[in-house]
Amino acid sequence: MDLTKNSSENVDYMIEKIKEKLNVMNLGAIKSTHFDGEMYEELKEIYDMIMRKNTFSPNEMQAIAEELGNLRKR
C-alpha cells in the first residue's frame, strides 16, 4: 500500500491500523468518514508516529485522541 498518495482507501487503512494499535474500545468513535483529504498529511504523521511506538502512556493516548479530534471534519 502506497500511503504517500492521498486517497480514501489510504485514510481507511490508516484509521483501521491506528484503532488496532491503540486498542480503541469504542470502534465507532473513530471512523475514516470523519476525515477528509485536506488533513491527509497530518493524519499520516500521526499514523507514522503511532506505528513506530510499541506502548503508549495514558497522557500520550489522550494527546493522540485530541489530535485526531482536531483533524475531524467540522
C-alpha positions as CSV (number, residue, x, y, z in Angstrom):
1,M,0.0,0.0,0.0
2,D,1.4,3.4,-1.0
3,L,0.5,5.8,1.8
4,T,2.2,8.7,0.1
5,K,-0.9,9.1,-2.1
6,N,-3.9,10.9,-0.7
7,S,-6.9,8.6,-1.2
8,S,-10.0,7.5,0.7
9,E,-8.6,3.9,0.7
10,N,-5.4,5.1,2.4
11,V,-7.4,7.0,5.0
12,D,-9.5,3.9,5.7
13,Y,-6.3,1.8,6.1
14,M,-4.6,4.3,8.4
15,I,-7.6,4.7,10.6
16,E,-8.1,0.9,10.9
17,K,-4.4,0.4,11.8
18,I,-4.5,3.3,14.3
19,K,-7.5,1.7,16.0
20,E,-5.8,-1.7,16.1
21,K,-2.6,-0.4,17.5
22,L,-4.3,1.7,20.2
23,N,-6.8,-1.0,21.0
24,V,-9.6,1.5,20.7
25,M,-12.5,0.1,22.6
26,N,-15.2,2.3,21.1
27,L,-14.7,1.5,17.5
28,G,-17.4,3.9,16.4
29,A,-15.6,6.8,17.9
30,I,-13.0,6.9,15.1
31,K,-14.3,6.4,11.6
32,S,-12.5,7.2,8.3
33,T,-15.5,9.2,7.2
34,H,-14.6,11.7,9.9
35,F,-11.5,12.7,8.0
36,D,-11.1,14.3,4.6
37,G,-8.2,14.7,2.1
38,E,-7.3,18.2,3.4
39,M,-6.0,16.7,6.6
40,Y,-4.2,13.7,4.9
41,E,-0.6,14.8,5.7
42,E,-1.4,15.4,9.4
43,L,-3.2,12.1,9.7
44,K,-0.2,10.4,8.0
45,E,2.2,12.0,10.5
46,I,0.0,10.7,13.4
47,Y,-0.2,7.3,11.8
48,D,3.6,7.1,11.3
49,M,4.3,8.1,14.9
50,I,1.8,5.5,16.3
51,M,3.3,2.7,14.1
52,R,6.8,3.5,15.4
53,K,5.9,3.1,19.0
54,N,5.1,-0.1,20.9
55,T,3.5,1.3,24.0
56,F,1.7,4.5,24.9
57,S,1.3,6.2,28.2
58,P,-2.2,7.5,29.3
59,N,-1.0,11.0,28.5
60,E,0.1,10.0,25.0
61,M,-3.2,8.3,24.4
62,Q,-5.1,11.4,25.5
63,A,-2.9,13.6,23.2
64,I,-3.4,11.3,20.3
65,A,-7.2,11.3,20.8
66,E,-7.1,15.1,21.0
67,E,-5.1,15.4,17.8
68,L,-7.4,13.0,15.9
69,G,-10.4,15.1,17.3
70,N,-8.8,18.2,15.9
71,L,-8.4,16.7,12.5
72,R,-12.1,15.6,12.2
73,K,-14.3,17.3,9.6
74,R,-16.3,20.1,11.0
